[in-house]
Amino acid sequence: MTEQQPIGSIPPETLKSALKAFKKRLKLTALDDDSSLGRGAFSKGHTGVFAIRPPNQFPDAVWQELRKQGKLIDSGHGLYQLPNSEAKAD
């Protein structure tokens, strides 16, 4: 999907699918970081991963629309994160 769409014309199904893909990628990235070598077996706490680069199968307009709707926060440098209330719900 490389074509540019006006931001307001993105179908709700696409936004829902993109947000689901983002949450899955964030979860897998955090799990991967938690399981990496070099971390102590008895270390406390979870990963510090809270922002990721969104999946590239969706155009930038989708991520901008999700940010506009308050479902994602732009962390800068092309990274996005979930709002605090949603991050704790997962």
The first five atom37 places (N, CA, C, CB, O) and aatype in JSON, in Angstrom:
{
  "aatype": [12, 16, 6, 5, 5, 14, 9, 7, 15, 9, 14, 14, 6, 16, 10, 11, 15, 0, 10, 11, 0, 13, 11, 11, 1, 10, 11, 10, 16, 0, 10, 3, 3, 3, 15, 15, 10, 7, 1, 7, 0, 13, 15, 11, 7, 8, 16, 7, 19, 13, 0, 9, 1, 14, 14, 2, 5, 13, 14, 3, 0, 19, 17, 5, 6, 10, 1, 11, 5, 7, 11, 10, 9, 3, 15, 7, 8, 7, 10, 18, 5, 10, 14, 2, 15, 6, 0, 11, 0, 3],
  "atom_mask": [
    [1, 1, 1, 1, 1],
    [1, 1, 1, 1, 1],
    [1, 1, 1, 1, 1],
    [1, 1, 1, 1, 1],
    [1, 1, 1, 1, 1],
    [1, 1, 1, 1, 1],
    [1, 1, 1, 1, 1],
    [1, 1, 1, 0, 1],
    [1, 1, 1, 1, 1],
    [1, 1, 1, 1, 1],
    [1, 1, 1, 1, 1],
    [1, 1, 1, 1, 1],
    [1, 1, 1, 1, 1],
    [1, 1, 1, 1, 1],
    [1, 1, 1, 1, 1],
    [1, 1, 1, 1, 1],
    [1, 1, 1, 1, 1],
    [1, 1, 1, 1, 1],
    [1, 1, 1, 1, 1],
    [1, 1, 1, 1, 1],
    [1, 1, 1, 1, 1],
    [1, 1, 1, 1, 1],
    [1, 1, 1, 1, 1],
    [1, 1, 1, 1, 1],
    [1, 1, 1, 1, 1],
    [1, 1, 1, 1, 1],
    [1, 1, 1, 1, 1],
    [1, 1, 1, 1, 1],
    [1, 1, 1, 1, 1],
    [1, 1, 1, 1, 1],
    [1, 1, 1, 1, 1],
    [1, 1, 1, 1, 1],
    [1, 1, 1, 1, 1],
    [1, 1, 1, 1, 1],
    [1, 1, 1, 1, 1],
    [1, 1, 1, 1, 1],
    [1, 1, 1, 1, 1],
    [1, 1, 1, 0, 1],
    [1, 1, 1, 1, 1],
    [1, 1, 1, 0, 1],
    [1, 1, 1, 1, 1],
    [1, 1, 1, 1, 1],
    [1, 1, 1, 1, 1],
    [1, 1, 1, 1, 1],
    [1, 1, 1, 0, 1],
    [1, 1, 1, 1, 1],
    [1, 1, 1, 1, 1],
    [1, 1, 1, 0, 1],
    [1, 1, 1, 1, 1],
    [1, 1, 1, 1, 1],
    [1, 1, 1, 1, 1],
    [1, 1, 1, 1, 1],
    [1, 1, 1, 1, 1],
    [1, 1, 1, 1, 1],
    [1, 1, 1, 1, 1],
    [1, 1, 1, 1, 1],
    [1, 1, 1, 1, 1],
    [1, 1, 1, 1, 1],
    [1, 1, 1, 1, 1],
    [1, 1, 1, 1, 1],
    [1, 1, 1, 1, 1],
    [1, 1, 1, 1, 1],
    [1, 1, 1, 1, 1],
    [1, 1, 1, 1, 1],
    [1, 1, 1, 1, 1],
    [1, 1, 1, 1, 1],
    [1, 1, 1, 1, 1],
    [1, 1, 1, 1, 1],
    [1, 1, 1, 1, 1],
    [1, 1, 1, 0, 1],
    [1, 1, 1, 1, 1],
    [1, 1, 1, 1, 1],
    [1, 1, 1, 1, 1],
    [1, 1, 1, 1, 1],
    [1, 1, 1, 1, 1],
    [1, 1, 1, 0, 1],
    [1, 1, 1, 1, 1],
    [1, 1, 1, 0, 1],
    [1, 1, 1, 1, 1],
    [1, 1, 1, 1, 1],
    [1, 1, 1, 1, 1],
    [1, 1, 1, 1, 1],
    [1, 1, 1, 1, 1],
    [1, 1, 1, 1, 1],
    [1, 1, 1, 1, 1],
    [1, 1, 1, 1, 1],
    [1, 1, 1, 1, 1],
    [1, 1, 1, 1, 1],
    [1, 1, 1, 1, 1],
    [1, 1, 1, 1, 1]
  ],
  "atom_positions": [
    [[0.83, -1.18, 0.0], [0.0, 0.0, 0.0], [0.88, 1.25, 0.0], [-0.95, 0.0, 1.21], [1.12, 1.84, 1.05]],
    [[1.34, 1.62, -1.14], [2.2, 2.79, -1.22], [1.44, 4.02, -1.66], [3.35, 2.54, -2.15], [1.97, 5.13, -1.57]],
    [[0.21, 3.87, -2.14], [-0.54, 5.03, -2.59], [-0.94, 5.89, -1.4], [-1.78, 4.59, -3.38], [-1.17, 5.39, -0.3]],
    [[-1.02, 7.2, -1.64], [-1.38, 8.15, -0.59], [-2.89, 8.32, -0.57], [-0.67, 9.52, -0.8], [-3.5, 8.57, -1.61]],
    [[-3.49, 8.18, 0.59], [-4.91, 8.39, 0.77], [-5.1, 9.63, 1.62], [-5.58, 7.16, 1.42], [-4.29, 9.9, 2.51]],
    [[-6.15, 10.39, 1.35], [-6.45, 11.48, 2.28], [-6.73, 10.88, 3.65], [-7.66, 12.33, 1.78], [-7.38, 9.83, 3.75]],
    [[-6.27, 11.53, 4.7], [-6.34, 10.96, 6.04], [-7.76, 10.6, 6.46], [-5.76, 11.92, 7.04], [-7.96, 9.56, 7.09]],
    [[-8.74, 11.41, 6.12], [-10.11, 11.15, 6.56], [-10.8, 10.01, 5.84], [0.0, 0.0, 0.0], [-11.88, 9.6, 6.26]],
    [[-10.22, 9.47, 4.77], [-10.89, 8.45, 3.97], [-10.42, 7.03, 4.26], [-10.69, 8.75, 2.51], [-10.67, 6.12, 3.47]],
    [[-9.75, 6.83, 5.35], [-9.25, 5.49, 5.69], [-10.39, 4.69, 6.31], [-8.02, 5.56, 6.66], [-10.99, 5.13, 7.29]],
    [[-10.69, 3.51, 5.75], [-11.78, 2.7, 6.29], [-11.51, 2.27, 7.73], [-12.0, 1.47, 5.41], [-10.37, 1.96, 8.08]],
    [[-12.56, 2.24, 8.57], [-12.39, 1.84, 9.97], [-11.79, 0.44, 10.12], [-13.72, 1.88, 10.68], [-11.06, 0.19, 11.08]],
    [[-12.08, -0.47, 9.18], [-11.52, -1.82, 9.24], [-10.0, -1.78, 9.11], [-12.13, -2.71, 8.13], [-9.29, -2.54, 9.77]],
    [[-9.52, -0.89, 8.25], [-8.07, -0.76, 8.06], [-7.42, -0.22, 9.33], [-7.77, 0.16, 6.87], [-6.36, -0.7, 9.73]],
    [[-8.05, 0.77, 9.95], [-7.51, 1.33, 11.19], [-7.47, 0.28, 12.29], [-8.34, 2.53, 11.64], [-6.5, 0.19, 13.03]],
    [[-8.54, -0.51, 12.39], [-8.62, -1.55, 13.41], [-7.54, -2.61, 13.17], [-10.02, -2.21, 13.4], [-6.87, -3.05, 14.11]],
    [[-7.38, -3.01, 11.93], [-6.38, -4.01, 11.57], [-4.96, -3.48, 11.84], [-6.52, -4.4, 10.09], [-4.11, -4.22, 12.34]],
    [[-4.72, -2.22, 11.53], [-3.41, -1.62, 11.75], [-3.1, -1.54, 13.24], [-3.34, -0.21, 11.12], [-1.97, -1.84, 13.66]],
    [[-4.07, -1.15, 14.05], [-3.85, -1.05, 15.49], [-3.59, -2.43, 16.09], [-5.06, -0.4, 16.18], [-2.75, -2.58, 16.98]],
    [[-4.3, -3.43, 15.6], [-4.08, -4.81, 16.07], [-2.66, -5.27, 15.71], [-5.14, -5.78, 15.45], [-1.98, -5.88, 16.53]],
    [[-2.22, -4.97, 14.49], [-0.87, -5.34, 14.05], [0.18, -4.6, 14.89], [-0.67, -5.02, 12.55], [1.21, -5.18, 15.23]],
    [[-0.09, -3.33, 15.21], [0.84, -2.55, 16.03], [0.98, -3.17, 17.42], [0.37, -1.1, 16.14], [2.09, -3.34, 17.92]],
    [[-0.16, -3.51, 18.04], [-0.13, -4.09, 19.39], [0.61, -5.43, 19.39], [-1.57, -4.29, 19.92], [1.36, -5.73, 20.32]],
    [[0.39, -6.23, 18.35], [1.07, -7.52, 18.26], [2.58, -7.33, 18.1], [0.5, -8.35, 17.08], [3.37, -8.02, 18.74]],
    [[2.97, -6.39, 17.24], [4.4, -6.12, 17.04], [5.04, -5.6, 18.32], [4.6, -5.11, 15.9], [6.16, -5.99, 18.65]],
    [[4.34, -4.72, 19.04], [4.86, -4.19, 20.3], [5.05, -5.3, 21.32], [3.92, -3.11, 20.86], [6.06, -5.36, 22.01]],
    [[4.06, -6.19, 21.42], [4.13, -7.3, 22.37], [5.29, -8.23, 22.03], [2.8, -8.09, 22.37], [6.06, -8.62, 22.92]],
    [[5.42, -8.58, 20.75], [6.51, -9.47, 20.34], [7.88, -8.83, 20.54], [6.34, -9.87, 18.88], [8.84, -9.5, 20.92]],
    [[7.98, -7.53, 20.28], [9.24, -6.82, 20.48], [9.62, -6.82, 21.95], [9.14, -5.38, 19.96], [10.78, -7.04, 22.29]],
    [[8.64, -6.58, 22.83], [8.9, -6.58, 24.27], [9.29, -7.98, 24.75], [7.66, -6.09, 25.03], [10.22, -8.11, 25.54]],
    [[8.6, -9.01, 24.27], [8.93, -10.39, 24.66], [10.33, -10.76, 24.19], [7.91, -11.38, 24.09], [11.09, -11.4, 24.92]],
    [[10.68, -10.36, 22.98], [12.0, -10.63, 22.43], [13.08, -9.95, 23.27], [12.09, -10.18, 20.96], [14.12, -10.53, 23.56]],
    [[12.82, -8.7, 23.66], [13.78, -7.97, 24.47], [13.92, -8.61, 25.85], [13.37, -6.51, 24.61], [15.03, -8.7, 26.38]],
    [[12.82, -9.04, 26.43], [12.85, -9.67, 27.76], [13.63, -10.99, 27.75], [11.43, -9.92, 28.26], [14.26, -11.35, 28.74]],
    [[13.58, -11.7, 26.63], [14.21, -13.02, 26.58], [15.64, -12.98, 26.05], [13.39, -13.94, 25.73], [16.26, -14.03, 25.88]],
    [[16.17, -11.8, 25.78], [17.5, -11.72, 25.19], [18.57, -12.17, 26.17], [17.79, -10.3, 24.73], [18.42, -12.06, 27.39]],
    [[19.65, -12.68, 25.61], [20.78, -13.12, 26.43], [21.41, -11.91, 27.11], [21.84, -13.87, 25.56], [21.37, -10.8, 26.6]],
    [[21.98, -12.15, 28.23], [22.64, -11.08, 28.95], [21.81, -10.52, 30.08], [0.0, 0.0, 0.0], [22.33, -9.78, 30.92]],
    [[20.56, -10.85, 30.11], [19.71, -10.43, 31.22], [19.8, -11.52, 32.29], [18.22, -10.18, 30.77], [19.76, -12.7, 31.97]],
    [[19.91, -11.12, 33.51], [20.01, -12.08, 34.6], [18.73, -12.89, 34.74], [0.0, 0.0, 0.0], [17.64, -12.37, 34.53]],
    [[18.87, -14.15, 35.09], [17.71, -15.03, 35.24], [16.79, -14.56, 36.34], [18.16, -16.45, 35.51], [15.58, -14.83, 36.31]],
    [[17.33, -13.87, 37.32], [16.52, -13.42, 38.45], [16.29, -11.92, 38.45], [17.17, -13.84, 39.75], [15.87, -11.34, 39.46]],
    [[16.57, -11.28, 37.32], [16.37, -9.84, 37.27], [14.88, -9.53, 37.32], [17.01, -9.23, 36.0], [14.06, -10.24, 36.75]],
    [[14.57, -8.46, 38.0], [13.17, -8.08, 38.16], [12.77, -7.11, 37.06], [12.92, -7.46, 39.54], [13.61, -6.47, 36.43]],
    [[11.47, -7.04, 36.86], [10.95, -6.05, 35.92], [10.9, -6.58, 34.51], [0.0, 0.0, 0.0], [11.45, -7.62, 34.16]],
    [[10.22, -5.81, 33.74], [10.06, -6.15, 32.33], [10.86, -5.18, 31.48], [8.57, -6.14, 31.92], [11.56, -4.3, 31.99]],
    [[10.73, -5.36, 30.21], [11.46, -4.57, 29.24], [11.17, -3.07, 29.35], [11.14, -5.05, 27.86], [10.16, -2.65, 29.9]],
    [[12.06, -2.32, 28.82], [11.85, -0.89, 28.72], [11.27, -0.51, 27.37], [0.0, 0.0, 0.0], [11.17, 0.67, 27.06]],
    [[10.9, -1.49, 26.55], [10.35, -1.23, 25.22], [8.93, -0.71, 25.38], [10.37, -2.51, 24.33], [8.06, -1.4, 25.91]],
    [[8.71, 0.5, 24.91], [7.36, 1.05, 24.97], [6.98, 1.75, 23.67], [7.25, 2.01, 26.12], [5.81, 2.07, 23.46]],
    [[7.95, 1.99, 22.79], [7.69, 2.61, 21.5], [8.39, 1.82, 20.41], [8.15, 4.1, 21.49], [9.53, 1.37, 20.59]],
    [[7.71, 1.64, 19.3], [8.27, 0.89, 18.18], [7.96, 1.6, 16.87], [7.72, -0.56, 18.16], [7.12, 2.5, 16.81]],
    [[8.65, 1.18, 15.83], [8.34, 1.64, 14.48], [7.14, 0.8, 14.02], [9.58, 1.5, 13.49], [7.19, -0.43, 14.1]],
    [[6.08, 1.42, 13.53], [4.88, 0.66, 13.17], [5.12, -0.25, 11.97], [3.73, 1.61, 12.86], [6.01, -0.01, 11.16]],
    [[4.31, -1.32, 11.86], [4.44, -2.23, 10.72], [4.32, -1.48, 9.4], [3.37, -3.34, 10.79], [3.47, -0.61, 9.24]],
    [[5.19, -1.83, 8.45], [5.24, -1.07, 7.19], [4.23, -1.52, 6.14], [6.61, -1.17, 6.61], [4.24, -1.0, 5.03]],
    [[3.36, -2.48, 6.47], [2.36, -2.89, 5.49], [1.18, -1.91, 5.43], [1.85, -4.29, 5.82], [0.29, -2.06, 4.6]],
    [[1.2, -0.91, 6.32], [0.18, 0.13, 6.3], [0.87, 1.46, 6.0], [-0.59, 0.19, 7.67], [1.99, 1.69, 6.44]],
    [[0.21, 2.34, 5.24], [0.82, 3.63, 4.9], [0.9, 4.57, 6.11], [0.04, 4.31, 3.77], [0.2, 4.38, 7.11]],
    [[1.73, 5.58, 6.0], [1.91, 6.55, 7.08], [0.6, 7.23, 7.45], [2.93, 7.61, 6.67], [0.39, 7.57, 8.62]],
    [[-0.29, 7.43, 6.48], [-1.57, 8.09, 6.75], [-2.39, 7.33, 7.79], [-2.38, 8.23, 5.46], [-3.12, 7.94, 8.57]],
    [[-2.27, 6.01, 7.82], [-3.0, 5.19, 8.8], [-2.49, 5.5, 10.2], [-2.84, 3.68, 8.49], [-3.28, 5.69, 11.12]],
    [[-1.17, 5.56, 10.37], [-0.58, 5.81, 11.68], [-0.87, 7.24, 12.13], [0.94, 5.57, 11.65], [-1.08, 7.49, 13.32]],
    [[-0.89, 8.17, 11.19], [-1.22, 9.55, 11.52], [-2.67, 9.67, 11.97], [-0.96, 10.47, 10.33], [-2.98, 10.42, 12.9]],
    [[-3.56, 8.93, 11.33], [-4.97, 8.96, 11.71], [-5.17, 8.33, 13.09], [-5.83, 8.21, 10.66], [-5.94, 8.86, 13.9]],
    [[-4.49, 7.24, 13.39], [-4.58, 6.62, 14.71], [-4.04, 7.56, 15.79], [-3.83, 5.28, 14.74], [-4.56, 7.6, 16.9]],
    [[-2.99, 8.31, 15.45], [-2.46, 9.3, 16.39], [-3.49, 10.41, 16.6], [-1.12, 9.88, 15.87], [-3.72, 10.85, 17.73]],
    [[-4.08, 10.86, 15.51], [-5.09, 11.92, 15.58], [-6.28, 11.5, 16.45], [-5.56, 12.29, 14.17], [-6.86, 12.32, 17.16]],
    [[-6.64, 10.21, 16.37], [-7.76, 9.69, 17.16], [-7.38, 9.41, 18.62], [-8.28, 8.4, 16.52], [-8.24, 9.09, 19.43]],
    [[-6.1, 9.55, 18.95], [-5.65, 9.33, 20.32], [-5.37, 7.88, 20.66], [0.0, 0.0, 0.0], [-5.2, 7.53, 21.83]],
    [[-5.33, 7.02, 19.64], [-5.08, 5.6, 19.89], [-3.59, 5.27, 19.91], [-5.78, 4.75, 18.85], [-3.2, 4.21, 20.39]],
    [[-2.76, 6.17, 19.39], [-1.31, 6.04, 19.42], [-0.71, 7.39, 19.77], [-0.75, 5.52, 18.06], [-1.32, 8.43, 19.54]],
    [[0.49, 7.37, 20.32], [1.23, 8.58, 20.63], [2.49, 8.58, 19.78], [1.56, 8.68, 22.16], [3.21, 7.58, 19.74]],
    [[2.75, 9.69, 19.1], [3.97, 9.83, 18.31], [5.12, 10.13, 19.25], [3.82, 10.95, 17.22], [5.13, 11.17, 19.92]],
    [[6.1, 9.22, 19.3], [7.26, 9.38, 20.2], [8.42, 10.06, 19.5], [7.7, 8.03, 20.72], [9.46, 10.3, 20.13]],
    [[8.27, 10.38, 18.24], [9.34, 11.01, 17.48], [10.22, 9.99, 16.79], [0.0, 0.0, 0.0], [10.24, 8.82, 17.16]],
    [[10.94, 10.42, 15.81], [11.87, 9.59, 15.04], [11.17, 8.38, 14.41], [13.01, 9.11, 15.94], [11.79, 7.33, 14.24]],
    [[9.89, 8.52, 14.06], [9.16, 7.43, 13.41], [8.65, 6.36, 14.35], [0.0, 0.0, 0.0], [8.18, 5.32, 13.9]],
    [[8.74, 6.59, 15.66], [8.29, 5.62, 16.65], [6.94, 6.04, 17.23], [9.33, 5.46, 17.78], [6.65, 7.23, 17.38]],
    [[6.12, 5.04, 17.53], [4.82, 5.28, 18.15], [4.69, 4.4, 19.38], [3.66, 5.0, 17.14], [5.36, 3.37, 19.5]],
    [[3.82, 4.82, 20.3], [3.55, 4.03, 21.5], [2.06, 4.1, 21.8], [4.38, 4.53, 22.7], [1.35, 4.97, 21.29]],
    [[1.6, 3.17, 22.64], [0.21, 3.18, 23.07], [0.04, 4.2, 24.19], [-0.23, 1.77, 23.53], [0.97, 4.45, 24.96]],
    [[-1.15, 4.78, 24.29], [-1.42, 5.63, 25.46], [-1.29, 4.79, 26.73], [-2.83, 6.28, 25.36], [-1.5, 3.58, 26.68]],
    [[-0.96, 5.39, 27.85], [-0.73, 4.66, 29.11], [-1.89, 3.79, 29.51], [-0.45, 5.63, 30.21], [-1.68, 2.68, 30.0]],
    [[-3.12, 4.24, 29.33], [-4.27, 3.45, 29.75], [-4.38, 2.15, 28.97], [-5.55, 4.27, 29.59], [-4.74, 1.12, 29.54]],
    [[-4.07, 2.17, 27.68], [-4.15, 0.95, 26.88], [-2.96, 0.04, 27.12], [-4.24, 1.29, 25.4], [-3.11, -1.18, 27.09]],
    [[-1.8, 0.61, 27.36], [-0.61, -0.21, 27.56], [-0.76, -1.08, 28.8], [0.64, 0.67, 27.68], [-0.27, -2.21, 28.82]],
    [[-1.43, -0.57, 29.83], [-1.61, -1.34, 31.05], [-2.74, -2.35, 30.93], [-1.87, -0.42, 32.21], [-2.8, -3.31, 31.7]],
    [[-3.64, -2.16, 29.96], [-4.78, -3.06, 29.81], [-4.36, -4.37, 29.15], [-5.87, -2.39, 28.99], [-5.06, -5.37, 29.31]],
    [[-3.26, -4.39, 28.42], [-2.84, -5.62, 27.72], [-2.04, -6.52, 28.59], [-2.03, -5.28, 26.5], [-1.61, -7.59, 28.15]]
  ]
}
